[in-house]
Amino acid sequence: MIDFSFPAELQDLRGRVAAFIDETVLPAEEQLGTRRYWDLVAELQPQARAAGLWCPFIPAEWGGMGLGHLGNALVQIEVGRSFSGLGGWALNCMSPTDATMLTILEHGSADQHERFLRPLVDGRTRVCFSMTEKNVAGANATGMETTARLEGDTWVLNGEKWFSSGATTSNLAMIVAKTDPDAPRHRQYSAFLVELPAEGYRIVRDIPVLGDVGLTHVEGEIVHGHAEVRIEDLRVPAANLVGGRGDGFVLAQHRLGYGRLRHSMRSIAKAQAALDMAAKRCVERTAFGRRLGDLQGVQWQLADCARDLYLARLMVLHIAYKLENGQDIATENGIAKVFVADMLSSVVDRALQLHGSLGYSLDLPLARWFAEARGHHFIDGPDEVHRWKSGRRVIAAYERTGTTAGAAGGDLF
Ligand SMILES: Cc1cc2nc3c(=O)[nH]c(=O)nc-3n(C[C@H](O)[C@H](O)[C@H](O)COP(=O)(O)OP(=O)(O)OC[C@H]3O[C@@H](n4cnc5c(N)ncnc54)[C@H](O)[C@@H]3O)c2cc1C
């Protein structure tokens, strides 16, 4: 039986998160530009913690809320209404720190838990994730050229990374590097934890990106940087290798399920806000003697936004359901990744269009969201790669079962 209702305790939790975002985070967000971002985070975190809203995905014995995927998804849709990321930092569930905490929790040793996870969960440190490289490793991460060579009980890393989000403001980096060039392709890499700053891990610059358009923070303060990094004879103790040697890829995969729900829920929150703004505009603005919202051509646009948002919600809910039940999400994850990115781009674009020149201006957040949404088509793997894999699953399902249903949500009914 399909049951779309949420347990009462999760509904209650969602209400508590919503209230915290409305009453505490959004007023703080209004101070951005006059107050420093990280000062606001430092004020918000103790308040979130005191309210019992802390690290939603981390087990209670570690000081988190110990939520399952569904509960976490509900938290994320409320946190996602804080578009500056302050809400995410307030609850200590901001990317990439949150997903990396999970990786350390799952694959780290007891010693790594104490040295690295504990301060992360306490909000005393932040971690970045350095995998992508400018030269080859992007969509095809097996192109990584950064090497790690074992000398006694120390690994020596050399290479370069780029788009390491948050590296400039992190105290820790998880770096994936090639340790075993002769192993099978997906077993050649290992992951290391490196305390920052470190001699040999040099941040060349934060790369200016399209999504920076219209950011409001205090002049000169670094908040969301994506770093280009040079790694030269970086010495890492053997005890800082996470998981087993050659596990670098498994670790990266482990982040996927959690990351999809977090990312998608925040995209849905943003698209919902854009559609709300569009509707407000449509009832307030007139053109040719009528409200915009009374024009059929405009209503069609609103209908398309509502359709896409509805479908995105259903997809993400289904993925949460599968994760809760320990089922494989590879098929749905790939489809949803592309659909949710398309949905966000097109809803924000339509909302911007309906605001005309006002939408194009930086007086509203729509132009900024439009620029930001563009990145969603390749962050976490480009659309084409996900579509390529989804297409292969269609063929495989047909060849295996005589129908493509298994690759097209066929287990729904
Ligand atoms: C804002 C932002 C934050 C990021 N944060 C991080 C981070 O914290 N840590 C990290 O390690 N990385 C991070 N990344 C990098 C991100 O993971 C990569 O952008 C992504 O993996 C794609 O790699 P690439 O950009 O090098 O694209 P490329 O590999 O250069 O691919 C370029 C294009 O080629 C096409 N293409 C590639 N393969 C195929 C194919 N098989 N079939 C058809 N077309 C194809 C697609 O159009 C693709 O967009 C971030 C990126 C952005 C934009």
The ligand as an ORCA input file, in Angstrom:
! r2SCAN-3c Opt
* xyz 0 1
  C      29.969     25.133     -7.645
  C      30.755     23.860     -7.747
  C      31.213     23.230     -6.596
  C      31.985     22.085     -6.677
  N      32.487     21.534     -5.532
  C      33.340     20.489     -5.609
  C      33.985     19.987     -4.436
  O      33.778     20.472     -3.316
  N      34.888     18.977     -4.563
  C      35.169     18.402     -5.773
  O      35.973     17.478     -5.821
  N      34.554     18.846     -6.918
  C      33.661     19.871     -6.857
  N      33.067     20.374     -8.009
  C      33.392     19.776     -9.292
  C      32.276     18.939     -9.868
  O      32.171     17.711     -9.177
  C      32.591     18.768    -11.369
  O      32.243     19.986    -11.972
  C      31.849     17.627    -12.008
  O      32.284     16.393    -11.547
  C      32.054     17.667    -13.536
  O      33.421     17.703    -13.859
  P      34.005     18.869    -14.783
  O      33.416     20.156    -14.330
  O      35.471     18.756    -14.783
  O      33.430     18.567    -16.218
  P      34.175     17.812    -17.410
  O      34.624     16.468    -16.970
  O      35.176     18.719    -18.020
  O      32.972     17.652    -18.429
  C      32.567     18.772    -19.218
  C      31.335     18.433    -19.996
  O      31.591     17.376    -20.898
  C      30.412     16.666    -21.172
  N      30.604     15.248    -20.855
  C      31.488     14.698    -19.980
  N      31.363     13.355    -19.979
  C      30.387     13.048    -20.865
  C      29.806     11.830    -21.325
  N      30.172     10.644    -20.836
  N      28.820     11.897    -22.263
  C      28.419     13.102    -22.753
  N      28.943     14.271    -22.355
  C      29.907     14.250    -21.429
  C      29.328     17.295    -20.272
  O      28.628     18.280    -21.012
  C      30.156     17.967    -19.199
  O      29.464     19.033    -18.547
  C      32.265     21.513     -7.944
  C      31.777     22.125     -9.112
  C      31.046     23.283     -9.012
  C      30.577     23.936    -10.269
*
